[in-house]
């Protein structure tokens, strides 16, 4: 065996690790300037009707416990630093799901004096869930897509250049 | 040979692997029952195991301000305390692997070790949420510890022994829940307080203080605290069902009685909303402690007059 090709036990451990990550997703919810529409839909996703606990998804309060950061809304100038800080507080491996049209492009808030832009201009985003607001089914589907990407070993996104700093103050 | 046997005792049965797996199994039963009461499908059977493996594989962030030795030692002490307590209880209905006169007191102290570790961990990480959580956890410890201890004292007084194994044998001849119903209720609710289950989850109330004392813990440390709590759940259920529900004589009676107790606890978790910390303390000292004390006085008088 050469040093580069993984040993059998390494493959097995990798499989178990991926399986555990797929089946236990703890999320933390961050509102970076949303109108609250998407937040209500996220809360609806957690209600008994949709019951995401059957997929192993749980909402946690502390970013230190979380695997997935669910961001809603455009990133306002005030929320930008907090968003970065929350992201940095999460332990690796971490994933970001951006929910709603505003978090993808700025939506109706695009060009506002206090809005810096979309979420992926600040932190790397794994899954985009469009909609204004997206239905709970769409949010669950987005998370399932994140799981599928994880399983296929899709390359992670890289941080894009920060344009928020270039906006006139 | 003796070393091998002790290694087996510590790593496989009754401490170690068996205990961890049992703890996860019981945690799943609890979560599933609560989910069913809320009209949900609930988690799948391997959920606690997947959670534990995932947390093990995650990064452990050490906040800059903490004392690193304490930060890494506390989860280990918590899990060790809970597993050591398992050595003295009739787990799965077998005779306890280790036993001496007065092991009831030692077990109770070992069982409160995880809570003290959580309190210290909250103080050590010194985030504002973990500090409030730690204060609440320790306040709650002072509230439920004495009534819980008094509630387990009743069977010990009746059996005339401080040895858990002997009390278990005595309890097999009669169901002490019939003669000491107050003690049973206080012990059951005390166990819920010990495990910080919903009516008494003010120390980790996630709607107010993020995640309580464990806010800054991630990865391995968090997983060890969680597993320590699951082990505490199994040991506590074993203790209460051995003392009050007619003793544990085998695996069948162990599973039946402890799961019945767990069912009762899940019902109460679903029924009640969270108490404020002052309500918790008031409940224990105004009602729990006094009722149990009255019962103990009655037991002592009864034993004195009718030997």
Interface residues (C-beta under 8 A of the other chain):
Chain A: X16 X17 X19 X20 X21 X23 X24 X48 X51 X53 X54 X56 X60 X61 X62 X64 X65 X67 X89 X91 X92 X93
Chain B: X31 X35 X38 X39 X40 X41 X42 X43 X44 X46 X47 X49 X50 X51 X52 X53 X54 X57 X58 X59 X60 X61 X129 X206 X207 X210 X211 X214 X215 X216 X217 X218 X219 X222
